[in-house]
Amino acid sequence: MSLQGIRVIDLTRIIAGPFGTQLLADLGADVIKIETPAGDPLRAQGEKVNDFSWYFAGYNRNKKSVALDLRNPEGMKVLKRLLKDADVLVENFRPGVLDKMGLSKDVLEEINSNLIICSISGFGADGPYSQRPAFDFIAQALSGFMSVTGEADGPPLRTGLPISDLVVGLYSALAISSRLVGRQKDDGTGVQYIDIALTDSMVSFLSFQAANFLAAGIEPKRSGNDHQLVAPYGLAETADGSVAFAPSNDGVYKKFLKVLDMEYCLEDDRIDTNAKRMKNSAIVKELFEPVFKTQTSAYWIEKMNAAGVPVGPVLSVPEVFEDPQIQHREMVMDVDHGDRGSVKMLGFPMKFSHDPCTVRETAPDLGQHGEETLLEAGYTEVEIAELRESGVLKDV
């Protein structure tokens, strides 16, 4: 695997950090998840089977768990010892907490001058909001993302998933991977800090909405499922449901009209250009909506796709996992977790022709790899027993 031999010390919890470190783990990195004796809060959330959270399992495969009391000076000593041989440290505390823990830049430089440190926070390491508490919902709101999501006459909406947590996880994995490559080329610049914020990440996803505003001062408006640059585009009711359709340019639009047997629209001077169709969206809907209702969703999906027009069903989550394409792409895996039984989890979206992603480690029990990891770090069995007895180390 690409990151085989890279050791990551993971101090993160919940989603944003664990998702990023799971991506590194899926790519082969040796990820040591440092948890408190109480464990990552995600262990207690979501649906459980055999008293095990599948929500937690979905973000923590391919990791090892070491449970340490970092409020105890002895626990901090253990962490520092683990950092000596690490390549990466990932944390998602509020800015400044790492310093208060005794892991300032100078201390980390002394421990390991080649360490890459990725800090994930709501608003970043500096700026007037840096010390504010943050959550995905707040990042979606403050970034402008919610302002462009929802129906035109409705309120701003968040996405149904914690999108900022997932986006920042992707950025963290990308930034760390980039720095690992860059480290091979430079002559030792010392500890490298990566500062990634949920809000920054969401602002970077504003795409053409931001581009149009910056270019022309046009404030984006909510448009529901309709596109803000192309018409027609969106959802259409059929005889038995609805479909999503996306004739995204003039060439595809002509194919779209041919399938609908509505090529006469090319001569209608009210809608013969995309600009006119955007301006006269009510006329567009009045013309096309009745035609879609004459046939079933399956009919339009087959006919449109055969003609080269992107059209698809609007699936529920249960339907997604029954879909033949999703099943073929192995986007659900059954992973044997020993005594806990088989756990269904999302598959790998990255497909490699060589050295594909695999599940090398199941989602760990709290502290499952404490003794193993400390032995690798040079601790004796006697020392480990003393740490366990004093409550610094918790393991199964």
Phi, psi and omega per residue, in radians:
M1 nan 2.697 -3.025
S2 -0.997 -0.669 -3.050
L3 -1.844 0.311 3.116
Q4 -1.056 2.339 -3.117
G5 1.650 -0.146 3.104
I6 -1.599 2.233 3.134
R7 -1.857 2.253 -3.117
V8 -2.049 2.199 2.993
I9 -1.675 2.051 -2.982
D10 -1.906 1.898 3.104
L11 -1.724 0.192 -3.031
T12 -1.532 2.861 3.090
R13 -2.590 2.977 -3.069
I14 1.230 -2.012 -2.994
I15 -2.108 -0.950 -2.934
A16 -0.935 -0.909 3.122
G17 -1.244 -0.878 -3.128
P18 -1.020 -0.580 3.094
F19 -1.142 -0.778 3.122
G20 -1.099 -0.770 -3.124
T21 -1.247 -0.490 3.048
Q22 -1.152 -0.674 3.085
L23 -1.051 -0.739 3.095
L24 -1.098 -0.719 3.136
A25 -1.145 -0.720 3.110
D26 -1.085 -0.501 3.119
L27 -1.516 0.113 2.996
G28 1.936 -0.132 -3.107
A29 -1.184 2.624 3.058
D30 -1.563 1.772 -3.044
V31 -1.785 2.092 3.086
I32 -1.770 1.916 -3.118
K33 -1.519 1.967 3.114
I34 -1.583 2.040 -3.131
E35 -2.013 2.762 2.983
T36 -1.255 2.873 3.072
P37 -1.008 -0.379 3.095
A38 -1.483 -0.313 3.096
G39 1.573 2.877 3.042
D40 -1.007 2.256 3.138
P41 -0.954 -0.429 -3.124
L42 -1.136 -0.366 3.100
R43 -1.066 -0.433 -3.085
A44 -1.719 0.028 -3.051
Q45 -1.919 2.836 3.088
G46 1.337 3.120 -3.135
E47 -1.246 2.435 -3.123
K48 -2.032 2.534 3.008
V49 -2.236 2.225 -3.058
N50 0.955 0.699 3.107
D51 1.070 0.486 3.140
F52 -2.204 2.212 -3.109
S53 -1.325 2.071 3.081
W54 -1.276 -0.391 3.029
Y55 -1.087 -0.854 3.083
F56 -1.086 -0.782 -3.108
A57 -1.027 -0.625 -3.097
G58 -1.177 -0.293 -3.132
Y59 -2.010 0.051 -2.999
N60 -2.375 0.390 3.033
R61 -1.201 2.802 3.091
N62 1.079 0.391 3.112
K63 -2.098 2.799 3.016
K64 -1.951 2.514 -3.096
S65 -1.925 2.250 3.007
V66 -2.181 2.127 -3.116
A67 -1.739 1.994 -3.086
L68 -2.210 2.510 2.990
D69 -1.560 1.680 -3.082
L70 -1.371 -0.120 3.033
R71 -1.386 -0.274 3.066
N72 -1.563 2.255 -3.128
P73 -0.927 -0.572 3.127
E74 -1.198 -0.604 3.081
G75 -1.146 -0.692 3.108
M76 -1.156 -0.607 3.092
K77 -1.085 -0.707 3.119
V78 -1.097 -0.791 -3.140
L79 -1.048 -0.777 -3.141
K80 -1.084 -0.626 3.123
R81 -1.170 -0.678 3.103
L82 -1.170 -0.570 -3.126
L83 -1.219 -0.385 -3.120
K84 -1.022 -0.647 -3.080
D85 -1.846 0.223 -3.100
A86 -1.588 2.770 3.033
D87 -1.754 -0.556 -3.005
V88 -2.446 2.465 2.963
L89 -2.114 2.219 3.104
V90 -2.100 2.288 3.136
E91 -2.488 2.650 3.079
N92 -2.304 0.743 2.989
F93 -1.357 2.946 3.013
R94 -1.174 2.536 -3.127
P95 -0.888 2.330 3.129
G96 1.731 -0.336 -3.105
V97 -1.166 -0.674 3.138
L98 -1.035 -0.713 3.088
D99 -1.089 -0.776 -3.117
K100 -1.131 -0.455 3.112
M101 -1.325 -0.171 -3.095
G102 1.667 0.319 3.140
L103 -2.067 0.965 3.094
S104 -1.219 2.972 -3.137
K105 -1.033 -0.730 -3.141
D106 -1.103 -0.732 3.139
V107 -1.136 -0.788 -3.132
L108 -1.145 -0.640 3.088
E109 -1.067 -0.698 3.140
E110 -1.216 -0.644 -3.136
I111 -1.210 -0.803 -3.028
N112 -2.762 1.774 -3.042
S113 -1.283 -0.142 3.109
N114 -1.783 0.144 -3.031
L115 -1.242 2.419 2.999
I116 -1.804 2.186 -3.099
I117 -2.022 2.121 3.091
C118 -1.938 2.055 -3.138
S119 -1.888 2.159 -3.133
I120 -1.935 2.237 3.134
S121 -2.571 3.078 -3.102
G122 -1.228 -0.747 -3.017
F123 -2.195 0.013 -3.140
G124 1.757 3.014 -3.033
A125 -1.335 -0.269 -3.115
D126 -2.479 -3.141 -3.105
G127 1.725 2.879 -3.035
P128 -1.128 -0.343 -3.120
Y129 -1.807 0.080 -2.963
S130 -1.018 -0.523 -3.097
Q131 -1.676 0.085 3.094
R132 -1.275 2.536 2.980
P133 -1.195 2.632 -3.072
A134 -2.436 2.746 3.109
F135 -2.665 2.806 -3.117
D136 -0.871 -0.822 -3.097
F137 -1.015 -0.719 -3.139
I138 -1.163 -0.718 3.121
A139 -1.114 -0.701 3.104
Q140 -1.107 -0.674 -3.110
A141 -1.250 -0.863 -3.021
L142 -1.272 -0.446 -3.086
S143 -1.366 -0.152 -3.058
G144 1.574 -0.131 -3.078
F145 -1.069 -0.739 -3.132
M146 -1.214 -0.493 -3.081
S147 -1.153 -0.370 -3.138
V148 -1.891 0.193 -3.109
T149 -2.031 2.209 -3.131
G150 2.195 3.074 3.123
E151 -1.287 2.687 -3.073
A152 -0.993 -0.673 -3.090
D153 -1.772 0.235 -3.133
G154 -1.924 3.138 -3.129
P155 -1.369 2.840 3.005
P156 -1.028 2.522 -3.112
L157 -2.239 2.559 2.964
R158 -1.492 2.848 3.050
T159 -1.281 2.844 -3.115
G160 -1.305 -0.119 3.141
L161 -2.192 2.760 3.140
P162 -1.310 1.268 -2.953
I163 -1.062 -0.646 -3.110
S164 -1.192 -0.617 3.070
D165 -1.088 -0.739 -3.093
L166 -1.254 -0.709 3.123
V167 -1.123 -0.758 -3.125
V168 -1.182 -0.548 3.053
G169 -1.120 -0.752 3.083
L170 -1.069 -0.814 3.139
Y171 -1.079 -0.661 -3.120
S172 -1.152 -0.748 3.122
A173 -1.128 -0.689 3.123
L174 -1.147 -0.811 -3.111
A175 -1.116 -0.735 3.134
I176 -1.139 -0.771 3.128
S177 -1.071 -0.711 3.118
S178 -1.089 -0.759 -3.114
R179 -1.196 -0.587 3.090
L180 -1.096 -0.678 3.073
V181 -1.207 -0.776 -3.130
G182 -1.102 -0.563 -3.126
R183 -1.087 -0.508 3.136
Q184 -1.249 -0.311 -3.036
K185 -1.767 -0.386 -3.075
D186 -1.676 3.073 -3.023
D187 -1.808 0.465 3.084
G188 1.609 1.499 -3.120
T189 -1.629 0.116 -3.107
G190 1.482 -2.959 -3.120
V191 -1.012 2.266 -3.131
Q192 -1.856 2.138 3.122
Y193 -1.719 2.379 3.019
I194 -2.057 2.150 -3.056
D195 -1.985 1.942 -3.071
I196 -2.206 2.259 -3.098
A197 -2.028 2.520 3.087
L198 -1.022 -0.801 -3.067
T199 -1.170 -0.779 3.077
D200 -0.976 -0.766 -3.087
S201 -1.082 -0.707 3.132
M202 -1.242 -0.650 3.075
V203 -1.060 -0.659 -3.126
S204 -1.170 -0.255 3.141
F205 -1.690 0.170 -3.136
L206 -1.273 -0.216 2.917
S207 0.918 -2.341 -3.075
F208 -1.165 -0.360 3.089
Q209 -1.092 -0.762 3.101
A210 -1.232 -0.725 -3.102
A211 -1.042 -0.777 -3.137
N212 -1.163 -0.678 3.109
F213 -1.149 -0.799 -3.115
L214 -1.161 -0.543 -3.120
A215 -1.405 -0.687 -2.990
A216 -2.279 0.055 3.136
G217 1.219 0.343 -3.112
I218 -1.482 2.075 3.129
E219 -1.340 2.161 3.132
P220 -1.143 2.558 3.088
K221 -2.063 2.762 3.059
R222 -1.243 2.494 -3.119
S223 -2.409 0.326 3.117
G224 1.056 -2.258 3.134
N225 -1.578 -0.074 3.088
D226 -1.349 2.582 3.094
H227 -1.411 2.621 -3.132
Q228 -1.601 -0.037 3.125
L229 -2.160 -0.260 -3.019
V230 -2.352 2.448 3.033
A231 -2.512 2.479 -0.071
P232 -1.370 2.687 -3.069
Y233 -3.041 2.191 3.130
G234 2.634 -2.464 3.124
L235 -1.880 2.513 3.068
A236 -2.307 2.374 3.054
E237 -1.314 2.395 3.095
T238 -1.972 -3.008 -3.130
A239 -1.150 -0.410 -3.085
D240 -2.358 0.285 -3.138
G241 2.935 -2.303 3.101
S242 -2.679 2.761 3.094
V243 -2.346 2.690 3.005
A244 -1.670 2.314 3.128
F245 -2.301 2.566 -3.016
A246 -2.534 1.263 3.008
P247 -1.359 1.530 -2.833
S248 -1.439 -0.111 3.075
N249 -2.625 3.065 -3.040
D250 -1.082 -0.633 -3.140
G251 -1.117 -0.788 3.132
V252 -1.232 -0.592 3.124
Y253 -1.062 -0.687 3.120
K254 -1.141 -0.673 3.078
K255 -1.139 -0.691 3.115
F256 -1.025 -0.824 3.138
L257 -1.125 -0.638 -3.126
K258 -1.126 -0.743 3.112
V259 -1.104 -0.666 -3.133
L260 -1.380 -0.114 -3.045
D261 1.017 0.780 -3.103
M262 -2.255 0.611 -3.104
E263 -1.138 -0.263 3.067
Y264 -1.076 -0.343 3.135
C265 -1.135 -0.366 3.114
L266 -1.150 -0.369 -3.128
E267 -1.755 -0.052 -3.121
D268 -1.403 1.908 -3.020
D269 -1.217 -0.055 3.040
R270 -1.421 -0.450 -3.025
I271 -2.439 0.491 -3.069
D272 -1.472 -0.029 3.010
T273 -2.314 2.777 3.126
N274 -1.099 -0.651 3.135
A275 -1.056 -0.721 3.124
K276 -1.207 -0.655 3.137
R277 -1.166 -0.634 3.082
M278 -1.138 -0.704 -3.118
K279 -1.236 -0.605 -3.079
N280 -1.938 0.869 -3.059
S281 -1.082 -0.552 3.127
A282 -1.116 -0.706 3.107
I283 -1.130 -0.726 3.136
V284 -1.015 -0.854 -3.121
K285 -1.138 -0.669 3.139
E286 -1.086 -0.583 -3.129
L287 -1.389 -0.766 -2.967
F288 -1.562 -0.591 -3.028
E289 -1.036 -0.758 3.137
P290 -1.097 -0.575 -3.099
V291 -1.198 -0.752 3.120
F292 -1.040 -0.571 -3.082
K293 -1.276 -0.150 -3.107
T294 -1.408 -0.247 -3.100
Q295 -2.360 2.905 -3.134
T296 -1.345 2.881 3.075
S297 -1.034 -0.778 -3.121
A298 -1.031 -0.678 3.133
Y299 -1.077 -0.885 -3.089
W300 -1.173 -0.648 3.126
I301 -1.076 -0.761 -3.139
E302 -1.193 -0.861 -3.065
K303 -1.159 -0.791 -3.090
M304 -1.166 -0.797 -3.130
N305 -1.140 -0.649 3.094
A306 -1.077 -0.536 3.136
A307 -1.528 -0.059 3.137
G308 1.590 0.347 3.117
V309 -1.854 2.121 -3.132
P310 -1.154 2.028 3.082
V311 -2.490 2.414 -3.133
G312 -2.597 2.859 3.112
P313 -1.346 2.802 3.016
V314 -1.749 1.767 -3.005
L315 -1.648 2.541 2.949
S316 -1.365 2.926 3.118
V317 -1.043 -0.792 3.082
P318 -1.021 -0.684 -3.141
E319 -1.169 -0.582 3.109
V320 -0.974 -0.804 -3.046
F321 -1.388 -0.084 3.002
E322 -1.720 -0.153 -3.063
D323 -1.207 2.334 -3.074
P324 -1.097 -0.571 3.115
Q325 -1.190 -0.760 3.135
I326 -1.130 -0.696 3.108
Q327 -1.162 -0.734 3.125
H328 -1.076 -0.647 -3.115
R329 -1.436 0.057 3.078
E330 0.945 0.847 3.131
M331 -1.506 0.120 2.919
V332 -2.311 2.339 3.138
M333 -2.143 2.535 2.944
D334 -1.731 2.041 -3.086
V335 -2.030 2.144 -3.127
D336 -1.253 2.106 3.111
H337 -1.920 0.626 3.065
G338 1.071 -2.180 -3.089
D339 -1.086 -0.381 -3.129
R340 -1.450 -0.109 3.135
G341 1.487 -2.950 -3.113
S342 -1.467 2.362 3.122
V343 -1.999 2.174 3.027
K344 -1.445 2.289 3.089
M345 -2.526 2.869 -3.141
L346 -1.124 2.521 -3.118
G347 -1.426 -3.015 -3.091
F348 -1.545 2.100 3.108
P349 -1.344 -0.306 3.125
M350 -1.647 2.048 -3.113
K351 -1.879 2.098 -3.126
F352 -1.905 2.457 3.095
S353 -1.253 -0.509 3.088
H354 -2.214 2.588 3.123
D355 0.858 1.060 -3.123
P356 -1.172 2.816 3.060
C357 -1.096 2.444 3.102
T358 -2.425 2.851 3.015
V359 -1.602 1.746 3.134
R360 -1.505 -0.593 -3.136
E361 -2.269 2.281 3.024
T362 -1.255 2.869 3.082
A363 -0.990 2.224 -2.961
P364 -1.397 2.661 2.902
D365 -1.236 2.752 -3.130
L366 -1.049 2.125 3.094
G367 1.275 0.244 -3.042
Q368 -1.007 -0.576 -3.028
H369 -1.915 0.334 -3.096
G370 -1.028 -0.980 -3.092
E371 -1.095 -0.796 3.139
E372 -0.992 -0.812 -3.084
T373 -1.183 -0.724 -3.131
L374 -1.223 -0.596 3.055
L375 -1.093 -0.729 3.099
E376 -1.087 -0.547 -3.119
A377 -1.434 -0.041 3.063
G378 1.824 0.037 3.090
Y379 -1.276 2.568 3.055
T380 -1.527 2.860 3.113
E381 -1.086 -0.588 3.106
V382 -1.148 -0.785 3.130
E383 -1.101 -0.698 3.137
I384 -1.133 -0.735 3.113
A385 -1.067 -0.681 3.121
E386 -1.155 -0.709 3.102
L387 -1.130 -0.657 3.123
R388 -1.179 -0.754 -3.106
E389 -1.152 -0.594 -3.112
S390 -1.425 -0.130 3.139
G391 1.543 0.018 3.102
V392 -1.198 -0.703 -3.115
L393 -1.962 2.264 3.033
K394 -2.055 2.246 3.062
D395 -2.469 3.013 -3.066
V396 -1.403 nan nan
